Amino acid sequence: MEFSYKCINCGREYQISPDLYTCPECRKNQRSDEPLIGVLEVQLHGSWNAAKDSMYDLLPVEQKYFPPVPWGNTALWNPERLQDELNLPNLLLRMTAAILQGHSRIEHRLLFQPLPQKQY
């Protein structure tokens, strides 16, 4: 799968580059009092099959750099890199934005208490 940029105004195509935001040719005609011209959109060359290809194939960053984000109805994150960096192997983060109820003082106190360890 290959990607490129395409100018929405003139149709020129450019290689993906982190410092390229607008078409170099169209930006020459940009006025400060007008809407932005020469905006580049990403073009996909090839096909993407949702059944066999990963969504990470569509992103410009390798999958190994993404944190393990919880899926489903959980509000707890297991931040592996932060655990290693702080030497806190049992650290969990609570994503309060996923909870649709208000917060009370008790809830905030519980948030900062360590979770009990599972005994085997």
GIWO-V208047 format. One record per backbone hydrogen bond with DSSP energy under -1.0 kcal/mol. NH is the residue of the N-H (numbers start at 1). CO is the residue of the C=O. E is the energy in kcal/mol with one decimal. If there is no record, write none. Layout:
NH | CO | E
NH | CO | E
This chain:
2 | 45 | -2.1
4 | 43 | -1.7
5 | 14 | -3.1
6 | 41 | -2.3
7 | 12 | -2.6
8 | 39 | -2.4
14 | 5 | -2.3
20 | 17 | -1.6
23 | 38 | -2.8
27 | 23 | -2.4
29 | 26 | -1.7
30 | 27 | -1.4
34 | 31 | -1.4
40 | 21 | -1.4
41 | 6 | -2.6
43 | 4 | -3.5
45 | 2 | -3.3
53 | 49 | -3.3
57 | 54 | -1.4
58 | 55 | -1.4
59 | 56 | -1.0
65 | 62 | -1.7
66 | 63 | -2.0
69 | 67 | -1.3
77 | 93 | -3.4
80 | 78 | -1.6
83 | 79 | -2.6
84 | 80 | -2.2
85 | 81 | -2.6
86 | 82 | -2.5
88 | 83 | -2.2
91 | 88 | -1.8
93 | 77 | -2.1
95 | 75 | -3.7
96 | 94 | -1.2
98 | 95 | -1.5
99 | 96 | -1.3
108 | 104 | -1.9
109 | 105 | -2.3
110 | 106 | -2.5
111 | 107 | -1.5
113 | 110 | -1.2
